[in-house]
Amino acid sequence: MGITEEKFRELYEKYKNLVFRQVYDMTSDYYLAQDICQETFLKLYGYMGRLDERGVKRWLYVVSYNKTCDWIRRSKKYHELIEENSDLLVRGADDPVDRYAAFLDDTDWCNHILRKVREKNEKWYEILILFDYFGIPKREIAKKMGIPISTVDTYLRRCKKWLKDNFPNN
């Protein structure tokens, strides 16, 4: 028995504060907590026909927790990169401000490309992030997602082809 759209609205009203509070407690960032809460409920909306209502509260907790942990991990890596590049400022490298600006431009461009992949195909995005960003082996991704490893390969191949076709200079 899947969740209907009307039931989704009820679940949203019932659990939105719980999810928000959990994320806010982990991040202490009001706007980030709103974003992750929204992403969590969007994911629930995508699974509407496949989830049983009885497990929704736990599902929301797990998904929002994982999304928050992912954000914290990415944030730490981002700050490590900034710290590495900030050494250029201390060492007096050629045009350090320009290098730092270029680094930020590259980061923005990568985020833009990842958003486009996510808009195109959510599964491509998930597999791409798990494989290329977190370095999780294809076999483990296939097991986690409950799909054959050949499907993981196909999604990665199609995603990379789409990226080459849509962003040929990168």
GROMACS elastic network, one bead per residue, 0.5 to 0.9 nm:
[ bonds ]
;  ai    aj funct       b0    kb
    1    49     6  0.76318   500
    1    50     6  0.76589   500
    1    51     6  0.74930   500
    1    52     6  0.58866   500
    1    53     6  0.79398   500
    2    47     6  0.86242   500
    2    48     6  0.61122   500
    2    50     6  0.52397   500
    2    51     6  0.53611   500
    2    52     6  0.54675   500
    2    53     6  0.71300   500
    3     6     6  0.81905   500
    3     7     6  0.59630   500
    3     8     6  0.63918   500
    3    45     6  0.87866   500
    3    47     6  0.83440   500
    3    49     6  0.54240   500
    3    50     6  0.73542   500
    3    51     6  0.64207   500
    3    52     6  0.66171   500
    3    53     6  0.62372   500
    4     7     6  0.50437   500
    4     8     6  0.60810   500
    4     9     6  0.87811   500
    4    48     6  0.65660   500
    4    49     6  0.70009   500
    5     9     6  0.64641   500
    5    10     6  0.88170   500
    5    45     6  0.81122   500
    5    48     6  0.75389   500
    6     9     6  0.52658   500
    6    10     6  0.65381   500
    6    11     6  0.87883   500
    7    11     6  0.60994   500
    7    12     6  0.84850   500
    7    53     6  0.85605   500
    8    11     6  0.50336   500
    8    12     6  0.60284   500
    8    13     6  0.86241   500
    8    41     6  0.89166   500
    8    44     6  0.81838   500
    8    45     6  0.70689   500
    8    48     6  0.73849   500
    9    12     6  0.50214   500
    9    13     6  0.62549   500
    9    14     6  0.85312   500
   10    13     6  0.52261   500
   10    14     6  0.60745   500
   10    15     6  0.86254   500
   11    15     6  0.59346   500
   11    16     6  0.79342   500
   11    53     6  0.86743   500
   11    56     6  0.81688   500
   11    57     6  0.86378   500
   12    15     6  0.54038   500
   12    16     6  0.53261   500
   12    17     6  0.88346   500
   12    41     6  0.71969   500
   13    16     6  0.57384   500
   13    17     6  0.79723   500
   14    17     6  0.76065   500
   14    18     6  0.81755   500
   15    18     6  0.51463   500
   15    19     6  0.61973   500
   15    20     6  0.85124   500
   15    57     6  0.73132   500
   15    60     6  0.82661   500
   16    19     6  0.53081   500
   16    20     6  0.60265   500
   16    21     6  0.84999   500
   16    37     6  0.72188   500
   16    38     6  0.87964   500
   16    41     6  0.82568   500
   17    21     6  0.58754   500
   17    22     6  0.84617   500
   17    37     6  0.89334   500
   18    21     6  0.52203   500
   18    22     6  0.62430   500
   18    23     6  0.87714   500
   18    61     6  0.85398   500
   19    22     6  0.52057   500
   19    23     6  0.63111   500
   19    24     6  0.85377   500
   19    33     6  0.86194   500
   19    36     6  0.88621   500
   19    37     6  0.61286   500
   19    40     6  0.83786   500
   19    60     6  0.70387   500
   19    61     6  0.66290   500
   19    64     6  0.67528   500
   19    65     6  0.87962   500
   20    23     6  0.52839   500
   20    24     6  0.59606   500
   20    25     6  0.84728   500
   20    30     6  0.86871   500
   20    33     6  0.57951   500
   20    34     6  0.64868   500
   20    36     6  0.79860   500
   20    37     6  0.55941   500
   20    38     6  0.89324   500
   20    64     6  0.87002   500
   21    24     6  0.50393   500
   21    25     6  0.59670   500
   21    26     6  0.86196   500
   21    33     6  0.78685   500
   22    25     6  0.52335   500
   22    26     6  0.65044   500
   22    27     6  0.88930   500
   22    33     6  0.84315   500
   22    61     6  0.79888   500
   22    64     6  0.79684   500
   22    65     6  0.76981   500
   23    26     6  0.51480   500
   23    27     6  0.61806   500
   23    28     6  0.79969   500
   23    29     6  0.85311   500
   23    30     6  0.89174   500
   23    32     6  0.82786   500
   23    33     6  0.52603   500
   23    34     6  0.83949   500
   23    36     6  0.72899   500
   23    37     6  0.73675   500
   23    64     6  0.68684   500
   23    65     6  0.69941   500
   23    67     6  0.89739   500
   23    68     6  0.64641   500
   24    27     6  0.51033   500
   24    29     6  0.59319   500
   24    30     6  0.62185   500
   24    31     6  0.88578   500
   24    32     6  0.78060   500
   24    33     6  0.50929   500
   24    34     6  0.83189   500
   25    28     6  0.56877   500
   25    29     6  0.84606   500
   25    33     6  0.87557   500
   26    29     6  0.85170   500
   26    33     6  0.87622   500
   26    65     6  0.86089   500
   26    68     6  0.74345   500
   26    69     6  0.86531   500
   27    30     6  0.81369   500
   27    32     6  0.75788   500
   27    33     6  0.71414   500
   27    68     6  0.77143   500
   27    72     6  0.80762   500
   28    32     6  0.84918   500
   28    33     6  0.79261   500
   29    32     6  0.53533   500
   29    33     6  0.60075   500
   29    34     6  0.86552   500
   30    33     6  0.51604   500
   30    34     6  0.63262   500
   30    35     6  0.88410   500
   31    34     6  0.50186   500
   31    35     6  0.62958   500
   31    36     6  0.87350   500
   32    35     6  0.50040   500
   32    36     6  0.61695   500
   32    37     6  0.83955   500
   33    36     6  0.52346   500
   33    37     6  0.59307   500
   33    38     6  0.84584   500
   33    68     6  0.84276   500
   34    37     6  0.50819   500
   34    38     6  0.61019   500
   34    39     6  0.86416   500
   35    38     6  0.51067   500
   35    39     6  0.61959   500
   35    40     6  0.85983   500
   36    40     6  0.60451   500
   36    41     6  0.86497   500
   36    64     6  0.67738   500
   36    67     6  0.67750   500
   36    68     6  0.69101   500
   36    71     6  0.88462   500
   37    40     6  0.50887   500
   37    41     6  0.63514   500
   37    42     6  0.86030   500
   37    64     6  0.67781   500
   38    41     6  0.52514   500
   38    42     6  0.60757   500
   38    43     6  0.85756   500
   39    43     6  0.61432   500
   39    44     6  0.86109   500
   39    64     6  0.82526   500
   39    67     6  0.83580   500
   40    43     6  0.51587   500
   40    44     6  0.63184   500
   40    45     6  0.87045   500
   40    60     6  0.68117   500
   40    63     6  0.63437   500
   40    64     6  0.56587   500
   40    67     6  0.76996   500
   41    45     6  0.60741   500
   41    46     6  0.85642   500
   41    60     6  0.77421   500
   41    64     6  0.88741   500
   42    46     6  0.62961   500
   42    47     6  0.87726   500
   43    46     6  0.50004   500
   43    47     6  0.64356   500
   43    48     6  0.87037   500
   43    63     6  0.85035   500
   44    47     6  0.50757   500
   44    48     6  0.60581   500
   44    51     6  0.83285   500
   44    56     6  0.84411   500
   44    59     6  0.85607   500
   44    60     6  0.76032   500
   44    63     6  0.89965   500
   45    48     6  0.50193   500
   45    49     6  0.85449   500
   46    49     6  0.80191   500
   46    50     6  0.87949   500
   47    50     6  0.53363   500
   47    51     6  0.61359   500
   48    51     6  0.59298   500
   48    52     6  0.85495   500
   49    52     6  0.83192   500
   51    54     6  0.85545   500
   51    55     6  0.75381   500
   51    56     6  0.72943   500
   52    55     6  0.59316   500
   52    56     6  0.68744   500
   53    56     6  0.52641   500
   53    57     6  0.82770   500
   54    57     6  0.75813   500
   54    58     6  0.88102   500
   55    58     6  0.56679   500
   55    59     6  0.60805   500
   55    60     6  0.86849   500
   56    60     6  0.59363   500
   56    61     6  0.84362   500
   57    60     6  0.52073   500
   57    61     6  0.62338   500
   57    62     6  0.87361   500
   58    62     6  0.61533   500
   58    63     6  0.85531   500
   59    62     6  0.52008   500
   59    63     6  0.60405   500
   59    64     6  0.84358   500
   60    63     6  0.52197   500
   60    64     6  0.59095   500
   60    65     6  0.82463   500
   61    64     6  0.53941   500
   61    65     6  0.59487   500
   61    66     6  0.85253   500
   62    65     6  0.50917   500
   62    66     6  0.60477   500
   62    67     6  0.85222   500
   63    66     6  0.51250   500
   63    67     6  0.60338   500
   63    68     6  0.84961   500
   64    67     6  0.50532   500
   64    68     6  0.60534   500
   64    69     6  0.85332   500
   65    68     6  0.51618   500
   65    69     6  0.61639   500
   65    70     6  0.85834   500
   66    69     6  0.50207   500
   66    70     6  0.60381   500
   66    71     6  0.85366   500
   67    70     6  0.50293   500
   67    71     6  0.61960   500
   67    72     6  0.86704   500
   68    71     6  0.50262   500
   68    72     6  0.61929   500
   68    73     6  0.86175   500
   69    72     6  0.50161   500
   69    73     6  0.61242   500
   69    74     6  0.85775   500
   70    73     6  0.51038   500
   70    74     6  0.61407   500
   70    75     6  0.84172   500
   71    74     6  0.51141   500
   71    75     6  0.59030   500
   71    76     6  0.85425   500
   72    76     6  0.61375   500
   72    77     6  0.86742   500
   73    76     6  0.52232   500
   73    77     6  0.63814   500
   73    78     6  0.86313   500
   74    77     6  0.51357   500
   74    78     6  0.60552   500
   74    79     6  0.85916   500
   75    79     6  0.61018   500
   75    80     6  0.85017   500
   76    79     6  0.51081   500
   76    80     6  0.60776   500
   76    81     6  0.86170   500
   77    80     6  0.50038   500
   77    81     6  0.62294   500
   77    82     6  0.86564   500
   78    81     6  0.51465   500
   78    82     6  0.62915   500
   78    83     6  0.86813   500
   78   107     6  0.89518   500
   79    83     6  0.60839   500
   79    84     6  0.85371   500
   80    83     6  0.50430   500
   80    84     6  0.61434   500
   80    85     6  0.86054   500
   81    84     6  0.50487   500
   81    85     6  0.61614   500
   81    86     6  0.84391   500
   82    85     6  0.51036   500
   82    86     6  0.58728   500
   82    87     6  0.87869   500
   82   100     6  0.84034   500
   82   103     6  0.85663   500
   82   104     6  0.89673   500
   83    87     6  0.67011   500
   84    87     6  0.56929   500
   84    88     6  0.77997   500
   85    88     6  0.55341   500
   85    89     6  0.76300   500
   85    96     6  0.88708   500
   85    99     6  0.83644   500
   85   100     6  0.69057   500
   85   103     6  0.82010   500
   86    89     6  0.53240   500
   86    90     6  0.69097   500
   86    91     6  0.89642   500
   86    96     6  0.84204   500
   86   100     6  0.75965   500
   87    90     6  0.50569   500
   87    91     6  0.60922   500
   87    92     6  0.85248   500
   87    93     6  0.88247   500
   88    91     6  0.51891   500
   88    92     6  0.61387   500
   88    93     6  0.53516   500
   88    94     6  0.84613   500
   88    96     6  0.59882   500
   88    97     6  0.89976   500
   88    99     6  0.83369   500
   88   100     6  0.84195   500
   89    92     6  0.53689   500
   89    93     6  0.64250   500
   89    95     6  0.86115   500
   89    96     6  0.53368   500
   89    97     6  0.74492   500
   89   100     6  0.85304   500
   90    93     6  0.79226   500
   90    96     6  0.88758   500
   92    95     6  0.80605   500
   92    96     6  0.69570   500
   93    96     6  0.55333   500
   93    99     6  0.88321   500
   94    97     6  0.87251   500
   94    98     6  0.85327   500
   94    99     6  0.81874   500
   95    98     6  0.53123   500
   95    99     6  0.64018   500
   95   100     6  0.87658   500
   96   100     6  0.60521   500
   96   101     6  0.84565   500
   97   100     6  0.51047   500
   97   101     6  0.60657   500
   97   102     6  0.85270   500
   98   101     6  0.50172   500
   98   102     6  0.60700   500
   98   103     6  0.85523   500
   99   102     6  0.50235   500
   99   103     6  0.61677   500
   99   104     6  0.87146   500
  100   104     6  0.63159   500
  100   105     6  0.86193   500
  101   104     6  0.51065   500
  101   105     6  0.61409   500
  101   106     6  0.86233   500
  102   106     6  0.61279   500
  102   107     6  0.85848   500
  103   106     6  0.51286   500
  103   107     6  0.62729   500
  103   108     6  0.87107   500
  104   108     6  0.61572   500
  104   109     6  0.85248   500
  105   108     6  0.50817   500
  105   109     6  0.60745   500
  105   110     6  0.86085   500
  106   110     6  0.61378   500
  106   111     6  0.85920   500
  107   110     6  0.51527   500
  107   111     6  0.62284   500
  107   112     6  0.85794   500
  108   111     6  0.51080   500
  108   112     6  0.61090   500
  108   113     6  0.86929   500
  109   113     6  0.62132   500
  109   114     6  0.86180   500
  110   113     6  0.51195   500
  110   114     6  0.61510   500
  110   115     6  0.85756   500
  111   114     6  0.50839   500
  111   115     6  0.61208   500
  111   116     6  0.86455   500
  112   115     6  0.51506   500
  112   116     6  0.63313   500
  112   117     6  0.87988   500
  113   116     6  0.50773   500
  113   117     6  0.62998   500
  113   118     6  0.86745   500
  113   163     6  0.82468   500
  113   167     6  0.83459   500
  114   117     6  0.50368   500
  114   118     6  0.61640   500
  114   119     6  0.86016   500
  114   125     6  0.72009   500
  114   129     6  0.87889   500
  115   118     6  0.50367   500
  115   119     6  0.61531   500
  115   120     6  0.85974   500
  115   125     6  0.85152   500
  116   119     6  0.50411   500
  116   120     6  0.61311   500
  116   121     6  0.86773   500
  117   120     6  0.50445   500
  117   121     6  0.61257   500
  117   122     6  0.74431   500
  117   124     6  0.70205   500
  117   125     6  0.57420   500
  117   159     6  0.75288   500
  117   162     6  0.85554   500
  117   163     6  0.78473   500
  118   121     6  0.53253   500
  118   123     6  0.78990   500
  118   124     6  0.71952   500
  118   125     6  0.50039   500
  118   126     6  0.79815   500
  119   122     6  0.67187   500
  119   125     6  0.85589   500
  120   124     6  0.81765   500
  120   125     6  0.84618   500
  121   124     6  0.53641   500
  121   125     6  0.64096   500
  121   126     6  0.88784   500
  121   159     6  0.84558   500
  122   125     6  0.50611   500
  122   126     6  0.62171   500
  122   127     6  0.86908   500
  123   126     6  0.50757   500
  123   127     6  0.61252   500
  123   128     6  0.83534   500
  123   155     6  0.75585   500
  124   127     6  0.53062   500
  124   128     6  0.58814   500
  124   129     6  0.84892   500
  124   152     6  0.86593   500
  124   155     6  0.55927   500
  124   156     6  0.65282   500
  124   158     6  0.80696   500
  124   159     6  0.59280   500
  125   128     6  0.50941   500
  125   129     6  0.60682   500
  125   130     6  0.84870   500
  125   159     6  0.80955   500
  126   129     6  0.53126   500
  126   130     6  0.61078   500
  126   131     6  0.85210   500
  127   130     6  0.50819   500
  127   131     6  0.58860   500
  127   132     6  0.81720   500
  127   138     6  0.85512   500
  127   141     6  0.71537   500
  127   152     6  0.70367   500
  127   155     6  0.74763   500
  127   156     6  0.70116   500
  128   131     6  0.52397   500
  128   132     6  0.55666   500
  128   133     6  0.72353   500
  128   155     6  0.84547   500
  128   156     6  0.64831   500
  128   159     6  0.78627   500
  128   160     6  0.89594   500
  129   132     6  0.55022   500
  129   134     6  0.64585   500
  129   135     6  0.83326   500
  130   133     6  0.58545   500
  130   134     6  0.50697   500
  130   135     6  0.63049   500
  130   136     6  0.56366   500
  130   137     6  0.83081   500
  130   138     6  0.87346   500
  130   141     6  0.71889   500
  131   134     6  0.58973   500
  131   137     6  0.63549   500
  131   138     6  0.67490   500
  131   141     6  0.76636   500
  131   156     6  0.87969   500
  132   135     6  0.53906   500
  132   136     6  0.77252   500
  133   136     6  0.82487   500
  135   138     6  0.89615   500
  136   139     6  0.84081   500
  136   140     6  0.66357   500
  136   141     6  0.66821   500
  137   140     6  0.53910   500
  137   141     6  0.63874   500
  137   142     6  0.87596   500
  138   141     6  0.50134   500
  138   142     6  0.60860   500
  138   143     6  0.85753   500
  138   149     6  0.64156   500
  138   152     6  0.66068   500
  138   153     6  0.76131   500
  139   142     6  0.51360   500
  139   143     6  0.62482   500
  139   144     6  0.86652   500
  139   148     6  0.83505   500
  139   149     6  0.57969   500
  139   152     6  0.83988   500
  140   143     6  0.50513   500
  140   144     6  0.60624   500
  140   145     6  0.85436   500
  140   149     6  0.86742   500
  141   144     6  0.50861   500
  141   145     6  0.60540   500
  141   146     6  0.82694   500
  141   147     6  0.83708   500
  141   149     6  0.78831   500
  141   152     6  0.74691   500
  142   145     6  0.52729   500
  142   146     6  0.57573   500
  142   148     6  0.56256   500
  142   149     6  0.51164   500
  142   150     6  0.84848   500
  142   151     6  0.78246   500
  142   152     6  0.62406   500
  143   146     6  0.50513   500
  143   147     6  0.65241   500
  143   148     6  0.76118   500
  143   149     6  0.79880   500
  144   147     6  0.79950   500
  145   148     6  0.87754   500
  147   150     6  0.82741   500
  147   151     6  0.64900   500
  147   152     6  0.73868   500
  148   151     6  0.53254   500
  148   152     6  0.68178   500
  148   153     6  0.89833   500
  149   152     6  0.50148   500
  149   153     6  0.63393   500
  149   154     6  0.86407   500
  150   154     6  0.61162   500
  150   155     6  0.86330   500
  151   155     6  0.60773   500
  151   156     6  0.85126   500
  152   155     6  0.51906   500
  152   156     6  0.61957   500
  152   157     6  0.85655   500
  153   156     6  0.51932   500
  153   157     6  0.60582   500
  153   158     6  0.85576   500
  154   157     6  0.50893   500
  154   158     6  0.60420   500
  154   159     6  0.84041   500
  155   158     6  0.51869   500
  155   159     6  0.59452   500
  155   160     6  0.85207   500
  156   159     6  0.50703   500
  156   160     6  0.60829   500
  156   161     6  0.85079   500
  157   160     6  0.52457   500
  157   161     6  0.61254   500
  157   162     6  0.85574   500
  158   161     6  0.50663   500
  158   162     6  0.60428   500
  158   163     6  0.85147   500
  159   162     6  0.50649   500
  159   163     6  0.61234   500
  159   164     6  0.86551   500
  160   164     6  0.61633   500
  160   165     6  0.85667   500
  161   164     6  0.50840   500
  161   165     6  0.61306   500
  161   166     6  0.85530   500
  162   165     6  0.50606   500
  162   166     6  0.59883   500
  162   167     6  0.81813   500
  163   166     6  0.51920   500
  163   167     6  0.55007   500
  163   168     6  0.73937   500
  163   170     6  0.86667   500
  164   167     6  0.53211   500
  164   169     6  0.80346   500
  164   170     6  0.76950   500
  165   168     6  0.56841   500
  167   170     6  0.57905   500
